[in-house]
Amino acid sequence: MKFAIQRKHIRAMLCFAAKKDIRYYLQGFCVNQDNRGTYIDSTDGHCLGRLLIDDQPMPENRVILPSVNLDALKGTKKQNEEFLHFTVDGLSVEVILTNGDKVQFTAQDARYPDCDRVIPLVFKSEDEKPSQFNPDLLIKFVDASESLYGKRQCPSLLQRGTDSIIVSFGLDTQFIGIMMPMRDSGGAGVPSWCHKPRKAPEIVDQSVTQTA
């Protein structure tokens, strides 16, 4: 299995990986290859990022790359466009850096979640219900946009009621994000005091009241 990833894409997709989790395989991201091309899935179980890095159809393969090794490869903003070339043989991973140096490490021996199951392809009218979401999760997407596009972007949210929320950035069709909502407290809507009264309320002259 061979593929190339830009450093900026490593930094961006690490935003969605778990930091501390008993599910050790979520502390990193999964590189997938199939007839859709080569793409990265990264999730902490609450939000998901998927990024297409090569649209050339490939034989089906996948590998989970650990965060501890990816952190050492993500580089700086000045190195954003640099490609790192990966070769995977079983669990053995070799990375060729831009200066020709080689880095070797071991991939995670685990099964990554099936992210296709949470990316919706059909939308229903009953999805149009209020929902709540954790703003800390949204910040993950904003942080990722800085790596992807060079500056922080405001994401677009496609709300689906109590179902998952789709996160995207403008016209970029290579990235798709999924964010799980919180349990709705049922308080959504316009409060009654915001509605304009049909009859103006009677105003008491405070000065007259105070004089009396």
Sequence and secondary structure as in RCSB ss.txt:
>XXXX:A:sequence
MKFAIQRKHIRAMLCFAAKKDIRYYLQGFCVNQDNRGTYIDSTDGHCLGRLLIDDQPMPENRVILPSVNLDALKG
TKKQNEEFLHFTVDGLSVEVILTNGDKVQFTAQDARYPDCDRVIPLVFKSEDEKPSQFNPDLLIKFVDASESLYG
KRQCPSLLQRGTDSIIVSFGLDTQFIGIMMPMRDSGGAGVPSWCHKPRKAPEIVDQSVTQTA
>XXXX:A:secstr
 EEEEEHHHHHHHHTTS SS SSGGGSEEEEEEETTEEEEEEE SSEEEEEEEE S   SEEEEEEHHHHTTT  
 GGGTT EEEEEEETTEEEEE TTS EEEEE   S    GGGGS     GGG    B  HHHHHHHHHHHHHHHS
S    EEE  TTS EEEE TT  SEEEEE  B   S  S  GGGS  SS      HHHHHH 
